[in-house]
Amino acid sequence: MILKGFKQNSTKKHLSKLLNSRQVFSNNEKIASLGVMINIDEVDDFESFRKLAKEINVRPNKLKIIAFTSNKKEDISSWDVCFNPKDFNWKGKIKNKELQEFIDTPFDALISYYEADVLEMKVLSAASKSKFKIGVLQSDTRLNDLIIKTNLKQFDLFKNELIKYLNTFNKISNE
């Protein structure tokens, strides 16, 4: 129990360091690749994100969705990449190769679609090499460049607002 507290504190320090050293990209590049992080304990409709990607002209091979669960991985069979707190070491170090690959991928946009205050998801959001980070309102506003305050169950509202803002920022290609 005490070791778990030490691990959590070291991960929080790592998260704070990541957020303080974060560089915000401001460019006019169109979104061609998209990463999505969801908490499967809150939302399990990954097909909606595939449709969203299609609407903003992201090809299926340029879309990567990962899911977090507080349960064991074996319980979730419909996900390619599903992670849990056991995939993290001390100081937020990632043990899972697929997760490391996800955060090292320089997506044009990353959607962090979760509300729960899960330290591991925050570390992934902060460590991601994505150029433009999008999320719903969370306790730490430094995690995302664009925050759309909606309820997770209101995905259509989130999608409409996101598309509206991406059009305003000229981030959607017309191809």
SULZINOR-V338598 format. One record per run of one state. SS is the DSSP state (H for helix, E for strand, - for the rest). FROM is the first residue (numbers start at 1). LEN is the number of residues. If there is no record, write none. Layout:
ss: {SS SS}
from: {FROM FROM}
len: {LEN LEN}
This chain:
ss: {- H - E - H - H E - H - E - H E - H - E - H - E - H - E - H - E - H -}
from: {1 2 21 34 40 47 56 60 63 69 73 76 82 84 85 88 89 90 93 94 95 97 105 109 114 119 128 133 136 141 144 146 148 155 169}
len: {1 19 13 6 7 9 4 3 6 4 3 6 2 1 3 1 1 3 1 1 2 8 4 5 5 9 5 3 5 3 2 2 7 14 7}
